Amino acid sequence: KTSDGSIRQFSAFDRDDGKVLEDFISLVHEFDPDIIVGYGCNRRDWPYLLDRCHTLGMRLSVDRIGSEPHGSLYGHISVTGRANLDLFDFAEDIPEVKVKTLDNIAEYLGILKPQKRTVLEEVDIPELWKKSSGRQVILRWSLENAEAILGIFEALRDFAFQLSNLVGLPLDQVGAAAMGFRVESHLIRQAYKFGELIPRRVEKPYVPYQGAVVLEPKKGIHENVAVLDFKALYPSLMVAFNISPDTYLEPDEPEPPQGVYVAPEVGHRFLKEPDGFYRRALKSLMEAREILRKRLEGLSKNSYEYRLLDARQKAIKTVTNACYGYAGWVGARWYVKPVAEAVTAWGRATILDALKEAKNLGLEVFYSDTDSLFVENDAGKIEILSKHMQEKLGLTLKPDEIYVRILFTEAKKRYAGL
């Protein structure tokens, strides 16, 4: 299926798929798309098509220079002259969907209703193919797949374009790239803008360090529970305490006149001035997102401008929230272990302070994980707690979800609620 609404379906009932492949190659050159989209195509579809073509003595020449699709960076399949997008890679940026099947993503995005979907398991295809009626089911199912894939692309297109533009990776690579490479590409751009030297990549051995606070949940069913989230906790801490590789003071270095921030528990020190590289880069992202969010308030949600700016702010949010993870990646150009260790130390101190204040207020806490607290839904006490965190640390803590009823087991990070 193409973006102009045309539908072409190829089938071979005589067990000869050579004609099917020829027709597909001809269609690609006839329509001459700038973008080809699939779902799982880098891992399955392109390798299979290449294998079939080579078995039949054919070339899968679907690019613009007469060559074949080939492996490229980040496990991506490159189609020269066209952007090959595997939408499965972008599905990884949808945490609400735990199992990233085509049907699940299409249903979440409202593209294909389950009750209208042809039900078919791939393991059943060989048996269905033996009968004419079964082949019709397969054809209908494959067409629905194509419609779902194009629908997912239309839903995620603006985000993909904006993410590519923000981090500076080509559209056909930005999805396949791990988040660390996306962040690093953006930081390289920022370093050039700030006049900073870009460090060489040096692989270092991984040395573990203590992570976030995750409390044991109170087992059982609880009612009227509020989930309080710190807004961008780790990026906010990195900005507040100027945590950056270039502001880190080695243990034997004297304290400068401008003073230092000292991380709780671990004791790592960071210069209060001047602004470090991470602080400058993160402030740039956070300020840009705030400007976009204010502009969105005055726009119709149905307008093209709203859709574009909303995609931009989501791309900025994605990169901003990933900066801490990048700081703790041993393959990062800007990796310094005390930086990542200090961020989690301040994060633990923040959560523990919030838990202590909640206890002082008589606010029952059911669970806590990284940057969120599950507490009884008492609006008055929650407001006092939020004000305390804002005044003490300048951090925003506010309700993100309200559960009428929630079940906790003895396992951490496992709960179900309504």
N, C-alpha and C positions, 0 to 999 in steps of 0.2 A: 504494500500500500504506500502511496506517495502523498506528499503534503498538498498536492492539488486535488486530492480526492480520488485519483485513479486507483483502480484495483486490478491487479493481474495475479492470477494464481496458476502455477505450473504443476502439472502432475504427469506421471509416467506409469501407465497401467500395464505396460509390456515388459516391466523389469529393466528397462533401459533408461537410466537417468541422464544419459549424455545430452539428449535433446533438452531436458529440463535445465541443465546447467548452461547450455548454449543460449537458451531463451532468457535466462536470468542475466547472463553477461550482456546480452544485447539490450535488455531493458535498462540496465545501469548506464550504458553508453548513450542510449536514446534519451533517457530522462536527464542524465548528466547532473546528479545531485551534488551539492556542496557538502552535505552531511548525510551519513548513513548511520542509522541507529538500530540497536538490537538489545537483547536482554540476555546477558551471559555469553555474548557473541565472541568475546576475546578468548574465553576458556573453552568454548564448545563449537559454535557455529562456523567461525572462520577456519579453525583447524580441520573440521570435518569436511568442509567444502574443498579446501586445498587437497586433502587426502583423496577425495573422490575424483577430483580433476586429474591428479597425477596418476591415479590408478587407471583412468580412461585415456591417458596420454594427452590431456588437455592442459591449457594454461588458464588459471583463474584471473584473467586480465580485466580487472574492474576499476583500475585507477586511471590517472590522466597521463601517464607516460608509458604505458604498455608493460609495466611490471606487475608482479603479484603482491597481495597482502603479505606483510612480513613482520616478524617480531620487532618491537621497539622498546623504549624505556618503560619501566614500571609494569612489565608484563602486558603492555598494550600492543594491539595489532595495528600497524600503520597501513593505511591505504593512501598512497601518495597523491596529493592534489585534492583529497577529500578528507573531511573530519569523520573518523569512525568513532562513534560514541557507544560505549557499553553502559547502558543505563543501570545495570546491576551495581556498578561502582558508585553511582550517585544514590542508590537506595541505601547504601551504608550510612548516608547522612540523615536518614529518617529513623531515629531511635525508637519511635513509637511502634514501629513494626519490627517484631523480634525475629520472625522467620521471613526472610526476604525473597519469597517466591514471587513470580510474575503476578499471579492471582491476588496475593495478599497486598502487594504494592498498588495494583490497579484498584482494588476494592478500597484501600485507605484513601486514595486520591479521588475516589468517586467516579472512576472511569468506566468500570465494568461491574454491574450488579451480579452478585453470586447466583441469584435465582435465574438469571438469564444466560448463565454461562454453560456451555457444553461441558459436561463432566466426563473427563477422560484422564486416565493415568498413562504415562508414557510406556510403562511396562506392558500395557494392553495393546499397543499399536500393532505388533506383528500378527496377533490373532485377528484384529479388526481388519487388517489389510487383505486378508484372505477372502473377504466377502464384499460384494459391491456396496451393500448397505453400510458396512463397517467403514469402507473407504470414504463414503460421503460424510460420516461422522468425523473422520480425521480431517477432511478438507474444511469442514465447518469450524472445527476446533483450531486449526492452524490459522484460518482467517481471523478468528477472534483474537488469537495471540498477536497477530500483526496489528489489529486495531488497538489492542491494549498497549502495545509497545509504542505506537505513534502517539496515543493519548498520554502515556507517561512522559514522553519527550516534551509534548506541548505543555504539560504541567510543570516540568522541571527545567525547561529550556532557559528561562530568564535567569534562574539561579546559576545554572551551569555557565552561561555567558558572563555573568557578573563575577563569579568566582575566578574564571579564567582571566578576566580583565584585572581583577584585584591582585592576584598573586603573580601574574605574568607567565603562566604556563599555557601552552596551546590548548585549545578547546578539547582536542582528542586525547590529551595527556592528563589534564587536570583531574578528571574523574578517577583514572587508574592510579594516579600518584597517591602514595600514603600521605596522611595528614602532615607528617613531619616535613616532607618535601614541599608541600604546599606552603606551609608556614615559612620555611627557609627561603623559598623563592621570593616571598613577599619581603622578608627581612633583608635579602640582598638588594632589592629595589630601594628599601628604606635607607640602607647603609650608603648606597650611592648618593641618595638625596641629601643625607646628613653629612656627607664627606668623610664617612667612616671607612677604614680598611676592612675588607672582607676576609675573615680567617680561612686558612686552608682546612679542608676536611681531614681530620686525624682520627682514625678509629681507636677507641679506648676500651679497655675491659670494663664490663658492667660491675659496679660496686653497689649493692643494695643499700637503701636507706629507708627510714621509717616513713610510712605513708599517712593517710588521713585517719581521722577518728571515725570508727564505725562501732556504735554501741550494740550490745546484745538487745534484740527486740523483746518487748513484753509479750510473751506468747498468748495467743487467744484472739477472740473477736472483740473489737472495740468500736464504739460509736462516736460520731461527731468529732472526727479527727482532722486537724488542719496540718498541711505540709508547708512549713516555712522555708523559703529558699533565700540564700544570700545571692544578690545580684552580682554575677561575674566575680565570685569570691577571689579566686587565685589571681586573675589579672588585676583586680583592685588592690590586692596586697602587694603585688609586684610594683605597682605605681606608688602606693602609699609609702612603702619602705625602700623605694629606689633599688630594688633587687635586680642586679644585672652583672654580667661578667666583668664589665669595666669599672664597677663601683665596689667590687669585692676586695676587702683588705686581707691579705695573708696574716696568719697569727703573729708573725714576728715583725709586722709593720707597725710603726707608731701611729697613734690616733691623730688625725689632722685637726687644725683649729676649727673647721666647720662642723666637726662632730660626726658621729656614726649612729646608725641604727643597729641594735644587737638582737639577733634572732633568739627567741626563747628556746630553752633546752639545749640547742646545738651551739649557741654562742657565736655564730658567724657574724661578721661585721660588714656593713655596707655604708659607703659615704652618703651623707645627707645631701651634699652638693658636689659637683654639678649633676644635672639629670643624666642618668645612665642611658645606654642604648635601648634597653627594654622599656624603660619608662617613657622615653620619647616615642618609640614605635607604638606602644600600647595607647598612650594618650592620643596619638594621631588617629588610631582606629576608633577608640571610644568616643572621641569628640565628633568624628565624622558620622558615626552611627546615631549619636544624639541629634545632630542636625537633620539627618534623614527622617528620624522618627517624628520630629516636630513638623517637618514638611508634609509627612503622610497624614497628619491630623486634619489638614485642610483640603484633602483630596477625596474624590469619590473612589470607593474601592473597585468600581467597575472601569475606571479610567486606565489608559495605557501607562500614564505617568506613575500612578499608584503602583501598578504591577511591577514596573521597572525599578522604582525606588525601594519597594518592599524586598525585591530580590537582592538588591544591593546591600540593604541593611542586614539581611540574613547571611549573606556571604561574609560581611564584616564580622558579624557575631560568631560565625563558624571559625574564622581565623583567630579572632581574639581569644575565644575560649580554649583554643588549641595551643596557645603560646606556652602555657605552663608545661603541658605534655612534651612540647618541643624542648623546653629547657632541661628536661630530665632524660632526653634521648642521647645515648652515648655517641651516636653517629652525627649529632648536630655540629655544625661549624662553630656555634657559640656555646658549646657544652662546657659547663663548669659545675661539678657535682655540688659544691656548697650552695650554689644558687637554687637548684631544685630542692635541696634538703632544707634550706631556709624557708622557702615558700610553704612547704608542707608543715614546717614547725609553726609558722605564724598561723597557718590554717587550723592546726590543732588547737592552738591557744585561743583562737577566735571562737571555735565551736565550744570549747570547754567553758569559756567565759559566758557564752549564750546559755549553756546548760545550767551554769551556776546561777545566773540571773533568773532563769525560768524557775529554778527550785526556790529561790528567794521569794518569787511572786506567788508560789503555790501552784504553778502551772505544770500539770502532769505531762511528762515526756514519755512517749511510747517507744521511740526509736530515733537514731541519728545516724546519718551517713554522709560523710565528706563535707557537703555544703548545705545540708538540709536537716531540719528537725521535724519530727512528727509529734504534735502536741495536741492537748485537748483544745477544742475550738471555743476559746473564751476571748471574744473580740477585745474586751477592755485590757486584759493582761497581755495579749499579743501586741497591742498598740504600745504599751509601756515598754515591753521587751524590744520592739523595733526601734523606739526612740532612744533607748539605752545604747544599742549598737551603733546607731547613727551618730550620737553625740560623742561616744567614746572612741570609735574607730573610723567614723565617716563611711560606714558600710550600710547598704540597704538590705534589710531583712523584711520580707513581706510574704503573705500567704500565696502559694502557687496553686494548691489544690485543696478542696474540702471533701473529705470522704464521709458519707453517711454511715458507712460501716466498713471496717477494714480487718483483715485477718493476717496475723503474723505467726509464722512458725518459729521453730528454734533457730532456723538458718538465717544468716545475715543476707541482705539484698534479695530476700524472697518474701513477697507479700502480695495480697490481692484485695482490691477494694472497690466499692461502688460510690 
